[in-house]
Amino acid sequence: MKYVIVYWSRYGNGKKIVDNLSKKLKEKKGKIQTYNTEEVDPTSMPDADVYIFSAPTEAFSIQKNMKKFMKNLKGMEEKNYGIINTHAMKKNTLHKMEKILSNKKMIKIAEIDFQVGEGSKTGDGIINNWELELEDFVKKL
């Protein structure tokens, strides 16, 4: 399987998740391409079986770089996707990410959110059993 992961991370929590996700997908013999939102053009995405988008919640919405990126996606009809959200509150923005991508006629196959707490500004704020939760997410991909 070919995976393209696009992420945005301010403090490193999202990057930590994406790095761990890439490792787990490689263990499943997946071919992974990982980009931050500035490294890939949303109008000409690389070919993949599954696209994964990861972004934090900021100001009660999807982080603005990722929101703009997803809104500018072209030619993604009928493509499978998974979404990841990190947030410091008990309210995630997965539903907002899903709305944008469903308007692009993409097909959601997995979603997961991670709450961050103390240590979030140093990239060490992901709480609970996030690595086990990520394994469940990988199984759905």
A tleap script that builds the chain and sets N, CA, C and O, in Angstrom:
source leaprc.protein.ff14SB
mol = sequence {
  NMET LYS TYR VAL ILE VAL TYR TRP SER ARG
  TYR GLY ASN GLY LYS LYS ILE VAL ASP ASN
  LEU SER LYS LYS LEU LYS GLU LYS LYS GLY
  LYS ILE GLN THR TYR ASN THR GLU GLU VAL
  ASP PRO THR SER MET PRO ASP ALA ASP VAL
  TYR ILE PHE SER ALA PRO THR GLU ALA PHE
  SER ILE GLN LYS ASN MET LYS LYS PHE MET
  LYS ASN LEU LYS GLY MET GLU GLU LYS ASN
  TYR GLY ILE ILE ASN THR HIE ALA MET LYS
  LYS ASN THR LEU HIE LYS MET GLU LYS ILE
  LEU SER ASN LYS LYS MET ILE LYS ILE ALA
  GLU ILE ASP PHE GLN VAL GLY GLU GLY SER
  LYS THR GLY ASP GLY ILE ILE ASN ASN TRP
  GLU LEU GLU LEU GLU ASP PHE VAL LYS LYS
  CLEU
}
set mol.1.N position { 0.847 -1.188 0.000 }
set mol.1.CA position { 0.000 0.000 0.000 }
set mol.1.C position { 0.887 1.243 0.000 }
set mol.1.O position { 1.955 1.276 0.610 }
set mol.2.N position { 0.409 2.246 -0.697 }
set mol.2.CA position { 1.114 3.533 -0.738 }
set mol.2.C position { 0.325 4.544 0.093 }
set mol.2.O position { -0.890 4.680 -0.051 }
set mol.3.N position { 1.044 5.243 0.959 }
set mol.3.CA position { 0.445 6.244 1.836 }
set mol.3.C position { 1.125 7.591 1.623 }
set mol.3.O position { 2.347 7.669 1.493 }
set mol.4.N position { 0.328 8.634 1.588 }
set mol.4.CA position { 0.844 10.001 1.612 }
set mol.4.C position { 0.307 10.635 2.889 }
set mol.4.O position { -0.901 10.675 3.123 }
set mol.5.N position { 1.223 11.124 3.703 }
set mol.5.CA position { 0.858 11.779 4.956 }
set mol.5.C position { 1.197 13.260 4.829 }
set mol.5.O position { 2.323 13.625 4.493 }
set mol.6.N position { 0.211 14.102 5.101 }
set mol.6.CA position { 0.417 15.546 5.112 }
set mol.6.C position { 0.061 16.031 6.507 }
set mol.6.O position { -1.014 15.723 7.023 }
set mol.7.N position { 0.964 16.788 7.115 }
set mol.7.CA position { 0.740 17.225 8.493 }
set mol.7.C position { 1.141 18.678 8.684 }
set mol.7.O position { 1.839 19.271 7.861 }
set mol.8.N position { 0.683 19.220 9.781 }
set mol.8.CA position { 1.141 20.517 10.269 }
set mol.8.C position { 1.285 20.371 11.773 }
set mol.8.O position { 0.390 19.859 12.445 }
set mol.9.N position { 2.429 20.828 12.303 }
set mol.9.CA position { 2.686 20.693 13.731 }
set mol.9.C position { 3.436 21.919 14.232 }
set mol.9.O position { 4.495 22.260 13.706 }
set mol.10.N position { 2.895 22.578 15.240 }
set mol.10.CA position { 3.554 23.767 15.791 }
set mol.10.C position { 4.637 23.402 16.807 }
set mol.10.O position { 5.760 23.897 16.716 }
set mol.11.N position { 4.313 22.550 17.763 }
set mol.11.CA position { 5.232 22.251 18.864 }
set mol.11.C position { 5.866 20.872 18.784 }
set mol.11.O position { 6.735 20.542 19.592 }
set mol.12.N position { 5.445 20.066 17.824 }
set mol.12.CA position { 6.060 18.761 17.646 }
set mol.12.C position { 5.214 17.563 18.056 }
set mol.12.O position { 5.602 16.424 17.799 }
set mol.13.N position { 4.057 17.798 18.695 }
set mol.13.CA position { 3.204 16.670 19.074 }
set mol.13.C position { 2.684 15.945 17.834 }
set mol.13.O position { 2.745 14.718 17.758 }
set mol.14.N position { 2.180 16.695 16.876 }
set mol.14.CA position { 1.683 16.096 15.637 }
set mol.14.C position { 2.790 15.406 14.852 }
set mol.14.O position { 2.574 14.336 14.283 }
set mol.15.N position { 3.963 16.006 14.818 }
set mol.15.CA position { 5.111 15.409 14.122 }
set mol.15.C position { 5.492 14.084 14.782 }
set mol.15.O position { 5.819 13.114 14.098 }
set mol.16.N position { 5.449 14.050 16.094 }
set mol.16.CA position { 5.752 12.813 16.829 }
set mol.16.C position { 4.769 11.705 16.447 }
set mol.16.O position { 5.163 10.556 16.252 }
set mol.17.N position { 3.505 12.057 16.344 }
set mol.17.CA position { 2.477 11.086 15.951 }
set mol.17.C position { 2.717 10.606 14.527 }
set mol.17.O position { 2.669 9.406 14.256 }
set mol.18.N position { 2.977 11.543 13.617 }
set mol.18.CA position { 3.204 11.202 12.212 }
set mol.18.C position { 4.450 10.328 12.056 }
set mol.18.O position { 4.438 9.370 11.282 }
set mol.19.N position { 5.514 10.646 12.777 }
set mol.19.CA position { 6.728 9.818 12.710 }
set mol.19.C position { 6.446 8.394 13.192 }
set mol.19.O position { 6.909 7.425 12.589 }
set mol.20.N position { 5.692 8.276 14.270 }
set mol.20.CA position { 5.344 6.962 14.807 }
set mol.20.C position { 4.432 6.221 13.837 }
set mol.20.O position { 4.587 5.017 13.633 }
set mol.21.N position { 3.487 6.933 13.241 }
set mol.21.CA position { 2.587 6.347 12.245 }
set mol.21.C position { 3.383 5.823 11.057 }
set mol.21.O position { 3.146 4.705 10.600 }
set mol.22.N position { 4.318 6.613 10.554 }
set mol.22.CA position { 5.149 6.189 9.420 }
set mol.22.C position { 5.889 4.902 9.743 }
set mol.22.O position { 5.956 3.993 8.916 }
set mol.23.N position { 6.438 4.828 10.936 }
set mol.23.CA position { 7.165 3.633 11.366 }
set mol.23.C position { 6.247 2.411 11.368 }
set mol.23.O position { 6.630 1.340 10.895 }
set mol.24.N position { 5.041 2.575 11.899 }
set mol.24.CA position { 4.092 1.456 11.966 }
set mol.24.C position { 3.641 1.024 10.567 }
set mol.24.O position { 3.479 -0.169 10.311 }
set mol.25.N position { 3.439 1.973 9.676 }
set mol.25.CA position { 3.029 1.631 8.311 }
set mol.25.C position { 4.163 0.934 7.557 }
set mol.25.O position { 3.913 0.031 6.758 }
set mol.26.N position { 5.395 1.343 7.804 }
set mol.26.CA position { 6.548 0.676 7.179 }
set mol.26.C position { 6.657 -0.762 7.663 }
set mol.26.O position { 7.028 -1.651 6.897 }
set mol.27.N position { 6.336 -0.994 8.935 }
set mol.27.CA position { 6.354 -2.353 9.470 }
set mol.27.C position { 5.336 -3.235 8.743 }
set mol.27.O position { 5.512 -4.451 8.665 }
set mol.28.N position { 4.268 -2.624 8.211 }
set mol.28.CA position { 3.260 -3.353 7.432 }
set mol.28.C position { 3.640 -3.408 5.955 }
set mol.28.O position { 2.823 -3.767 5.107 }
set mol.29.N position { 4.886 -3.050 5.656 }
set mol.29.CA position { 5.416 -3.045 4.280 }
set mol.29.C position { 4.798 -1.951 3.409 }
set mol.29.O position { 4.773 -2.065 2.183 }
set mol.30.N position { 4.298 -0.887 4.051 }
set mol.30.CA position { 3.749 0.233 3.303 }
set mol.30.C position { 4.846 1.138 2.762 }
set mol.30.O position { 5.943 1.211 3.316 }
set mol.31.N position { 4.529 1.822 1.675 }
set mol.31.CA position { 5.428 2.834 1.103 }
set mol.31.C position { 4.858 4.192 1.501 }
set mol.31.O position { 3.720 4.519 1.167 }
set mol.32.N position { 5.657 4.975 2.216 }
set mol.32.CA position { 5.157 6.203 2.830 }
set mol.32.C position { 5.905 7.419 2.302 }
set mol.32.O position { 7.131 7.421 2.194 }
set mol.33.N position { 5.133 8.451 1.978 }
set mol.33.CA position { 5.688 9.760 1.669 }
set mol.33.C position { 5.080 10.725 2.683 }
set mol.33.O position { 3.859 10.785 2.832 }
set mol.34.N position { 5.924 11.472 3.373 }
set mol.34.CA position { 5.456 12.393 4.408 }
set mol.34.C position { 5.863 13.811 4.057 }
set mol.34.O position { 7.007 14.065 3.679 }
set mol.35.N position { 4.914 14.736 4.185 }
set mol.35.CA position { 5.146 16.142 3.868 }
set mol.35.C position { 4.486 17.025 4.912 }
set mol.35.O position { 3.443 16.672 5.463 }
set mol.36.N position { 5.093 18.173 5.183 }
set mol.36.CA position { 4.316 19.180 5.901 }
set mol.36.C position { 3.570 19.975 4.837 }
set mol.36.O position { 3.842 19.826 3.646 }
set mol.37.N position { 2.647 20.807 5.253 }
set mol.37.CA position { 1.758 21.477 4.290 }
set mol.37.C position { 2.509 22.373 3.304 }
set mol.37.O position { 1.984 22.673 2.232 }
set mol.38.N position { 3.724 22.806 3.644 }
set mol.38.CA position { 4.486 23.677 2.748 }
set mol.38.C position { 5.316 22.889 1.733 }
set mol.38.O position { 5.869 23.479 0.804 }
set mol.39.N position { 5.412 21.580 1.892 }
set mol.39.CA position { 6.291 20.768 1.041 }
set mol.39.C position { 5.599 20.080 -0.136 }
set mol.39.O position { 6.266 19.461 -0.964 }
set mol.40.N position { 4.292 20.179 -0.219 }
set mol.40.CA position { 3.578 19.486 -1.289 }
set mol.40.C position { 2.451 20.384 -1.792 }
set mol.40.O position { 1.857 21.146 -1.028 }
set mol.41.N position { 2.171 20.282 -3.076 }
set mol.41.CA position { 1.147 21.100 -3.722 }
set mol.41.C position { -0.207 20.389 -3.644 }
set mol.41.O position { -0.348 19.279 -4.156 }
set mol.42.N position { -1.201 21.013 -3.011 }
set mol.42.CA position { -2.509 20.351 -2.887 }
set mol.42.C position { -3.232 20.172 -4.220 }
set mol.42.O position { -4.207 19.425 -4.294 }
set mol.43.N position { -2.772 20.839 -5.262 }
set mol.43.CA position { -3.424 20.694 -6.563 }
set mol.43.C position { -2.807 19.573 -7.403 }
set mol.43.O position { -3.333 19.233 -8.463 }
set mol.44.N position { -1.700 19.001 -6.936 }
set mol.44.CA position { -1.084 17.875 -7.665 }
set mol.44.C position { -0.436 16.919 -6.660 }
set mol.44.O position { 0.787 16.797 -6.590 }
set mol.45.N position { -1.281 16.257 -5.897 }
set mol.45.CA position { -0.812 15.332 -4.868 }
set mol.45.C position { -0.189 14.088 -5.492 }
set mol.45.O position { -0.631 13.627 -6.544 }
set mol.46.N position { 0.854 13.539 -4.830 }
set mol.46.CA position { 1.411 12.264 -5.300 }
set mol.46.C position { 0.347 11.168 -5.224 }
set mol.46.O position { -0.568 11.238 -4.404 }
set mol.47.N position { 0.475 10.174 -6.070 }
set mol.47.CA position { -0.476 9.067 -6.083 }
set mol.47.C position { -0.305 8.205 -4.833 }
set mol.47.O position { 0.820 7.942 -4.407 }
set mol.48.N position { -1.415 7.769 -4.250 }
set mol.48.CA position { -1.390 6.907 -3.071 }
set mol.48.C position { -2.691 6.132 -2.976 }
set mol.48.O position { -3.695 6.486 -3.595 }
set mol.49.N position { -2.651 5.064 -2.185 }
set mol.49.CA position { -3.864 4.309 -1.882 }
set mol.49.C position { -4.656 4.990 -0.772 }
set mol.49.O position { -5.886 4.959 -0.761 }
set mol.50.N position { -3.920 5.615 0.176 }
set mol.50.CA position { -4.540 6.288 1.311 }
set mol.50.C position { -3.790 7.586 1.583 }
set mol.50.O position { -2.560 7.629 1.574 }
set mol.51.N position { -4.557 8.635 1.825 }
set mol.51.CA position { -4.009 9.939 2.214 }
set mol.51.C position { -4.351 10.174 3.682 }
set mol.51.O position { -5.480 9.930 4.107 }
set mol.52.N position { -3.388 10.639 4.441 }
set mol.52.CA position { -3.596 10.894 5.862 }
set mol.52.C position { -3.265 12.357 6.135 }
set mol.52.O position { -2.202 12.850 5.757 }
set mol.53.N position { -4.189 13.036 6.794 }
set mol.53.CA position { -4.015 14.446 7.123 }
set mol.53.C position { -4.001 14.598 8.640 }
set mol.53.O position { -4.883 14.090 9.332 }
set mol.54.N position { -2.995 15.301 9.148 }
set mol.54.CA position { -2.843 15.479 10.589 }
set mol.54.C position { -2.640 16.946 10.910 }
set mol.54.O position { -1.755 17.598 10.358 }
set mol.55.N position { -3.476 17.463 11.819 }
set mol.55.CA position { -3.372 18.874 12.199 }
set mol.55.C position { -3.912 19.089 13.600 }
set mol.55.O position { -4.759 18.330 14.071 }
set mol.56.N position { -3.416 20.131 14.269 }
set mol.56.CA position { -3.952 20.473 15.585 }
set mol.56.C position { -5.186 21.356 15.471 }
set mol.56.O position { -5.479 21.931 14.422 }
set mol.57.N position { -5.888 21.440 16.572 }
set mol.57.CA position { -6.948 22.427 16.713 }
set mol.57.C position { -6.297 23.692 17.254 }
set mol.57.O position { -5.561 23.645 18.239 }
set mol.58.N position { -6.566 24.809 16.618 }
set mol.58.CA position { -6.086 26.105 17.093 }
set mol.58.C position { -7.235 27.092 16.970 }
set mol.58.O position { -7.907 27.149 15.941 }
set mol.59.N position { -7.454 27.858 18.011 }
set mol.59.CA position { -8.529 28.857 18.033 }
set mol.59.C position { -9.875 28.221 17.684 }
set mol.59.O position { -10.663 28.797 16.933 }
set mol.60.N position { -10.134 27.028 18.234 }
set mol.60.CA position { -11.395 26.309 18.077 }
set mol.60.C position { -11.689 25.872 16.646 }
set mol.60.O position { -12.843 25.617 16.302 }
set mol.61.N position { -10.650 25.784 15.805 }
set mol.61.CA position { -10.841 25.341 14.435 }
set mol.61.C position { -9.619 24.541 13.978 }
set mol.61.O position { -8.661 24.379 14.734 }
set mol.62.N position { -9.655 24.048 12.752 }
set mol.62.CA position { -8.512 23.370 12.163 }
set mol.62.C position { -7.397 24.402 12.007 }
set mol.62.O position { -7.661 25.542 11.624 }
set mol.63.N position { -6.174 24.023 12.293 }
set mol.63.CA position { -5.054 24.939 12.115 }
set mol.63.C position { -5.112 25.514 10.700 }
set mol.63.O position { -5.347 24.777 9.742 }
set mol.64.N position { -4.900 26.819 10.562 }
set mol.64.CA position { -5.181 27.534 9.312 }
set mol.64.C position { -4.387 27.035 8.105 }
set mol.64.O position { -4.925 27.023 6.998 }
set mol.65.N position { -3.123 26.621 8.277 }
set mol.65.CA position { -2.355 26.125 7.126 }
set mol.65.C position { -2.977 24.845 6.576 }
set mol.65.O position { -3.086 24.672 5.362 }
set mol.66.N position { -3.385 23.945 7.482 }
set mol.66.CA position { -3.993 22.692 7.044 }
set mol.66.C position { -5.380 22.944 6.456 }
set mol.66.O position { -5.750 22.328 5.457 }
set mol.67.N position { -6.129 23.825 7.054 }
set mol.67.CA position { -7.461 24.130 6.538 }
set mol.67.C position { -7.362 24.642 5.100 }
set mol.67.O position { -8.109 24.200 4.227 }
set mol.68.N position { -6.450 25.563 4.860 }
set mol.68.CA position { -6.242 26.096 3.515 }
set mol.68.C position { -5.776 24.993 2.565 }
set mol.68.O position { -6.244 24.901 1.430 }
set mol.69.N position { -4.854 24.163 3.037 }
set mol.69.CA position { -4.338 23.059 2.226 }
set mol.69.C position { -5.474 22.141 1.782 }
set mol.69.O position { -5.600 21.828 0.598 }
set mol.70.N position { -6.296 21.712 2.731 }
set mol.70.CA position { -7.383 20.789 2.397 }
set mol.70.C position { -8.397 21.435 1.462 }
set mol.70.O position { -8.916 20.774 0.563 }
set mol.71.N position { -8.681 22.708 1.663 }
set mol.71.CA position { -9.636 23.390 0.778 }
set mol.71.C position { -9.108 23.514 -0.649 }
set mol.71.O position { -9.893 23.613 -1.593 }
set mol.72.N position { -7.786 23.509 -0.813 }
set mol.72.CA position { -7.186 23.656 -2.133 }
set mol.72.C position { -6.892 22.328 -2.831 }
set mol.72.O position { -6.371 22.322 -3.946 }
set mol.73.N position { -7.220 21.205 -2.191 }
set mol.73.CA position { -7.000 19.904 -2.825 }
set mol.73.C position { -7.781 19.802 -4.132 }
set mol.73.O position { -8.926 20.244 -4.225 }
set mol.74.N position { -7.143 19.216 -5.131 }
set mol.74.CA position { -7.781 19.015 -6.437 }
set mol.74.C position { -7.598 17.559 -6.874 }
set mol.74.O position { -6.585 16.932 -6.565 }
set mol.75.N position { -8.580 17.037 -7.588 }
set mol.75.CA position { -8.479 15.706 -8.170 }
set mol.75.C position { -8.432 14.575 -7.164 }
set mol.75.O position { -7.779 13.560 -7.406 }
set mol.76.N position { -9.109 14.728 -6.046 }
set mol.76.CA position { -9.047 13.720 -4.984 }
set mol.76.C position { -10.343 12.910 -4.851 }
set mol.76.O position { -10.521 12.190 -3.868 }
set mol.77.N position { -11.233 13.019 -5.814 }
set mol.77.CA position { -12.498 12.305 -5.770 }
set mol.77.C position { -12.267 10.801 -5.652 }
set mol.77.O position { -11.426 10.231 -6.346 }
set mol.78.N position { -13.032 10.170 -4.757 }
set mol.78.CA position { -13.004 8.720 -4.534 }
set mol.78.C position { -11.698 8.213 -3.920 }
set mol.78.O position { -11.468 7.004 -3.887 }
set mol.79.N position { -10.848 9.106 -3.436 }
set mol.79.CA position { -9.605 8.698 -2.774 }
set mol.79.C position { -9.882 8.450 -1.294 }
set mol.79.O position { -10.658 9.182 -0.680 }
set mol.80.N position { -9.260 7.433 -0.721 }
set mol.80.CA position { -9.416 7.105 0.693 }
set mol.80.C position { -8.547 8.009 1.557 }
set mol.80.O position { -7.449 8.404 1.164 }
set mol.81.N position { -9.063 8.330 2.747 }
set mol.81.CA position { -8.275 9.160 3.652 }
set mol.81.C position { -8.512 8.796 5.112 }
set mol.81.O position { -9.527 8.207 5.485 }
set mol.82.N position { -7.525 9.176 5.919 }
set mol.82.CA position { -7.620 9.105 7.367 }
set mol.82.C position { -7.265 10.478 7.910 }
set mol.82.O position { -6.494 11.212 7.291 }
set mol.83.N position { -7.823 10.832 9.067 }
set mol.83.CA position { -7.538 12.131 9.653 }
set mol.83.C position { -7.116 11.985 11.111 }
set mol.83.O position { -7.592 11.119 11.844 }
set mol.84.N position { -6.201 12.871 11.498 }
set mol.84.CA position { -5.668 12.903 12.856 }
set mol.84.C position { -5.766 14.331 13.361 }
set mol.84.O position { -5.435 15.277 12.647 }
set mol.85.N position { -6.223 14.478 14.594 }
set mol.85.CA position { -6.318 15.799 15.211 }
set mol.85.C position { -5.695 15.757 16.602 }
set mol.85.O position { -5.906 14.812 17.362 }
set mol.86.N position { -4.925 16.794 16.925 }
set mol.86.CA position { -4.436 16.972 18.291 }
set mol.86.C position { -5.090 18.228 18.852 }
set mol.86.O position { -5.328 19.197 18.132 }
set mol.87.N position { -5.375 18.195 20.142 }
set mol.87.CA position { -6.041 19.343 20.754 }
set mol.87.C position { -5.803 19.349 22.252 }
set mol.87.O position { -5.590 18.306 22.869 }
set mol.88.N position { -5.841 20.542 22.823 }
set mol.88.CA position { -5.610 20.696 24.259 }
set mol.88.C position { -6.918 20.757 25.036 }
set mol.88.O position { -6.908 20.802 26.266 }
set mol.89.N position { -8.021 20.758 24.339 }
set mol.89.CA position { -9.310 20.808 25.009 }
set mol.89.C position { -10.037 19.502 24.767 }
set mol.89.O position { -9.504 18.602 24.117 }
set mol.90.N position { -11.221 19.394 25.273 }
set mol.90.CA position { -11.961 18.146 25.082 }
set mol.90.C position { -12.818 18.169 23.825 }
set mol.90.O position { -13.708 17.336 23.660 }
set mol.91.N position { -12.554 19.108 22.954 }
set mol.91.CA position { -13.324 19.234 21.723 }
set mol.91.C position { -12.369 19.189 20.539 }
set mol.91.O position { -11.532 20.077 20.380 }
set mol.92.N position { -12.491 18.164 19.714 }
set mol.92.CA position { -11.621 18.062 18.544 }
set mol.92.C position { -12.297 18.655 17.315 }
set mol.92.O position { -13.477 19.006 17.349 }
set mol.93.N position { -11.540 18.761 16.237 }
set mol.93.CA position { -12.087 19.323 14.993 }
set mol.93.C position { -12.123 18.287 13.868 }
set mol.93.O position { -12.104 18.648 12.691 }
set mol.94.N position { -12.175 17.014 14.223 }
set mol.94.CA position { -12.252 15.976 13.195 }
set mol.94.C position { -13.449 16.189 12.279 }
set mol.94.O position { -13.347 16.002 11.066 }
set mol.95.N position { -14.590 16.581 12.857 }
set mol.95.CA position { -15.791 16.770 12.033 }
set mol.95.C position { -15.603 17.893 11.012 }
set mol.95.O position { -16.168 17.839 9.919 }
set mol.96.N position { -14.819 18.900 11.360 }
set mol.96.CA position { -14.556 19.990 10.401 }
set mol.96.C position { -13.624 19.524 9.289 }
set mol.96.O position { -13.800 19.893 8.127 }
set mol.97.N position { -12.638 18.717 9.647 }
set mol.97.CA position { -11.745 18.156 8.628 }
set mol.97.C position { -12.543 17.247 7.692 }
set mol.97.O position { -12.392 17.303 6.472 }
set mol.98.N position { -13.391 16.413 8.285 }
set mol.98.CA position { -14.207 15.496 7.484 }
set mol.98.C position { -15.118 16.254 6.519 }
set mol.98.O position { -15.280 15.842 5.371 }
set mol.99.N position { -15.697 17.330 6.963 }
set mol.99.CA position { -16.595 18.104 6.102 }
set mol.99.C position { -15.864 18.625 4.865 }
set mol.99.O position { -16.370 18.522 3.748 }
set mol.100.N position { -14.675 19.182 5.072 }
set mol.100.CA position { -13.901 19.704 3.936 }
set mol.100.C position { -13.567 18.577 2.962 }
set mol.100.O position { -13.737 18.729 1.752 }
set mol.101.N position { -13.096 17.454 3.485 }
set mol.101.CA position { -12.667 16.354 2.616 }
set mol.101.C position { -13.845 15.634 1.959 }
set mol.101.O position { -13.724 15.155 0.832 }
set mol.102.N position { -14.967 15.554 2.645 }
set mol.102.CA position { -16.141 14.946 2.013 }
set mol.102.C position { -16.664 15.841 0.888 }
set mol.102.O position { -17.209 15.342 -0.097 }
set mol.103.N position { -16.504 17.143 1.025 }
set mol.103.CA position { -16.864 18.061 -0.069 }
set mol.103.C position { -15.968 17.856 -1.282 }
set mol.103.O position { -16.342 18.214 -2.399 }
set mol.104.N position { -14.793 17.285 -1.069 }
set mol.104.CA position { -13.883 16.939 -2.170 }
set mol.104.C position { -14.201 15.552 -2.724 }
set mol.104.O position { -13.505 15.052 -3.607 }
set mol.105.N position { -15.264 14.937 -2.194 }
set mol.105.CA position { -15.712 13.598 -2.601 }
set mol.105.C position { -14.706 12.505 -2.231 }
set mol.105.O position { -14.623 11.476 -2.903 }
set mol.106.N position { -13.942 12.735 -1.158 }
set mol.106.CA position { -13.022 11.727 -0.660 }
set mol.106.C position { -13.766 10.778 0.281 }
set mol.106.O position { -14.852 11.102 0.760 }
set mol.107.N position { -13.184 9.613 0.544 }
set mol.107.CA position { -13.824 8.574 1.354 }
set mol.107.C position { -13.034 8.373 2.645 }
set mol.107.O position { -11.870 7.973 2.616 }
set mol.108.N position { -13.675 8.655 3.770 }
set mol.108.CA position { -13.011 8.500 5.062 }
set mol.108.C position { -12.993 7.032 5.462 }
set mol.108.O position { -14.015 6.348 5.423 }
set mol.109.N position { -11.796 6.556 5.853 }
set mol.109.CA position { -11.688 5.180 6.326 }
set mol.109.C position { -11.235 5.111 7.784 }
set mol.109.O position { -11.378 4.071 8.426 }
set mol.110.N position { -10.692 6.209 8.311 }
set mol.110.CA position { -10.236 6.197 9.706 }
set mol.110.C position { -10.088 7.621 10.231 }
set mol.110.O position { -9.810 8.558 9.483 }
set mol.111.N position { -10.284 7.751 11.545 }
set mol.111.CA position { -10.051 9.033 12.208 }
set mol.111.C position { -9.611 8.773 13.634 }
set mol.111.O position { -9.960 7.759 14.237 }
set mol.112.N position { -8.838 9.707 14.160 }
set mol.112.CA position { -8.391 9.593 15.539 }
set mol.112.C position { -8.017 10.978 16.049 }
set mol.112.O position { -7.506 11.818 15.309 }
set mol.113.N position { -8.286 11.190 17.325 }
set mol.113.CA position { -7.854 12.444 17.930 }
set mol.113.C position { -7.028 12.146 19.165 }
set mol.113.O position { -7.229 11.140 19.846 }
set mol.114.N position { -6.099 13.041 19.437 }
set mol.114.CA position { -5.227 12.920 20.586 }
set mol.114.C position { -5.292 14.203 21.397 }
set mol.114.O position { -5.133 15.303 20.868 }
set mol.115.N position { -5.527 14.042 22.672 }
set mol.115.CA position { -5.524 15.201 23.554 }
set mol.115.C position { -4.094 15.419 24.047 }
set mol.115.O position { -3.369 14.469 24.342 }
set mol.116.N position { -3.711 16.687 24.129 }
set mol.116.CA position { -2.401 17.031 24.666 }
set mol.116.C position { -2.588 17.786 25.969 }
set mol.116.O position { -3.601 18.453 26.180 }
set mol.117.N position { -1.611 17.672 26.823 }
set mol.117.CA position { -1.671 18.329 28.124 }
set mol.117.C position { -0.326 18.934 28.459 }
set mol.117.O position { 0.330 19.536 27.608 }
set mol.118.N position { 0.079 18.768 29.713 }
set mol.118.CA position { 1.350 19.307 30.172 }
set mol.118.C position { 2.483 18.811 29.277 }
set mol.118.O position { 2.555 17.623 28.960 }
set mol.119.N position { 3.346 19.701 28.882 }
set mol.119.CA position { 4.441 19.346 27.984 }
set mol.119.C position { 4.103 19.537 26.523 }
set mol.119.O position { 4.926 19.247 25.656 }
set mol.120.N position { 2.902 20.021 26.231 }
set mol.120.CA position { 2.486 20.156 24.832 }
set mol.120.C position { 3.349 21.149 24.056 }
set mol.120.O position { 3.512 21.000 22.846 }
set mol.121.N position { 3.899 22.151 24.722 }
set mol.121.CA position { 4.703 23.160 24.019 }
set mol.121.C position { 6.138 22.712 23.788 }
set mol.121.O position { 6.936 23.454 23.215 }
set mol.122.N position { 6.471 21.503 24.229 }
set mol.122.CA position { 7.803 20.947 23.973 }
set mol.122.C position { 7.720 19.681 23.132 }
set mol.122.O position { 8.730 19.012 22.916 }
set mol.123.N position { 6.514 19.346 22.651 }
set mol.123.CA position { 6.331 18.142 21.838 }
set mol.123.C position { 6.151 16.876 22.643 }
set mol.123.O position { 6.127 15.781 22.081 }
set mol.124.N position { 6.023 17.009 23.969 }
set mol.124.CA position { 5.862 15.846 24.827 }
set mol.124.C position { 4.545 15.884 25.594 }
set mol.124.O position { 4.485 15.476 26.754 }
set mol.125.N position { 3.497 16.370 24.948 }
set mol.125.CA position { 2.247 16.553 25.663 }
set mol.125.C position { 1.134 15.585 25.346 }
set mol.125.O position { 0.032 15.733 25.874 }
set mol.126.N position { 1.381 14.592 24.497 }
set mol.126.CA position { 0.321 13.661 24.134 }
set mol.126.C position { 0.009 12.789 25.345 }
set mol.126.O position { 0.901 12.171 25.925 }
set mol.127.N position { -1.269 12.748 25.717 }
set mol.127.CA position { -1.640 12.021 26.931 }
set mol.127.C position { -2.346 10.708 26.610 }
set mol.127.O position { -2.633 10.402 25.453 }
set mol.128.N position { -2.612 9.958 27.642 }
set mol.128.CA position { -3.269 8.646 27.571 }
set mol.128.C position { -2.363 7.631 26.874 }
set mol.128.O position { -1.153 7.839 26.783 }
set mol.129.N position { -2.923 6.575 26.401 }
set mol.129.CA position { -2.168 5.513 25.729 }
set mol.129.C position { -2.123 5.767 24.228 }
set mol.129.O position { -2.604 4.954 23.437 }
set mol.130.N position { -1.547 6.891 23.844 }
set mol.130.CA position { -1.613 7.321 22.458 }
set mol.130.C position { -0.980 6.332 21.489 }
set mol.130.O position { -1.463 6.189 20.366 }
set mol.131.N position { 0.082 5.649 21.889 }
set mol.131.CA position { 0.721 4.711 20.967 }
set mol.131.C position { -0.181 3.506 20.684 }
set mol.131.O position { -0.220 3.010 19.558 }
set mol.132.N position { -0.902 3.040 21.700 }
set mol.132.CA position { -1.855 1.949 21.494 }
set mol.132.C position { -3.030 2.406 20.638 }
set mol.132.O position { -3.502 1.670 19.772 }
set mol.133.N position { -3.497 3.624 20.886 }
set mol.133.CA position { -4.594 4.177 20.084 }
set mol.133.C position { -4.168 4.316 18.625 }
set mol.133.O position { -4.957 4.066 17.714 }
set mol.134.N position { -2.919 4.715 18.409 }
set mol.134.CA position { -2.413 4.853 17.047 }
set mol.134.C position { -2.374 3.500 16.342 }
set mol.134.O position { -2.630 3.422 15.141 }
set mol.135.N position { -2.059 2.442 17.074 }
set mol.135.CA position { -2.069 1.098 16.477 }
set mol.135.C position { -3.459 0.721 15.977 }
set mol.135.O position { -3.591 0.108 14.917 }
set mol.136.N position { -4.495 1.082 16.727 }
set mol.136.CA position { -5.872 0.827 16.285 }
set mol.136.C position { -6.182 1.610 15.010 }
set mol.136.O position { -6.848 1.097 14.110 }
set mol.137.N position { -5.704 2.846 14.934 }
set mol.137.CA position { -5.885 3.684 13.754 }
set mol.137.C position { -5.215 3.014 12.542 }
set mol.137.O position { -5.804 2.950 11.463 }
set mol.138.N position { -3.996 2.523 12.723 }
set mol.138.CA position { -3.254 1.870 11.639 }
set mol.138.C position { -4.019 0.660 11.123 }
set mol.138.O position { -4.031 0.421 9.916 }
set mol.139.N position { -4.646 -0.098 11.986 }
set mol.139.CA position { -5.412 -1.278 11.568 }
set mol.139.C position { -6.547 -0.909 10.623 }
set mol.139.O position { -6.916 -1.698 9.754 }
set mol.140.N position { -7.101 0.286 10.790 }
set mol.140.CA position { -8.208 0.729 9.925 }
set mol.140.C position { -7.722 1.203 8.565 }
set mol.140.O position { -8.492 1.267 7.607 }
set mol.141.N position { -6.453 1.532 8.489 }
set mol.141.CA position { -5.918 1.997 7.212 }
set mol.141.C position { -5.642 0.806 6.338 }
set mol.141.O position { -5.184 0.964 5.206 }
savepdb mol mol.pdb
quit
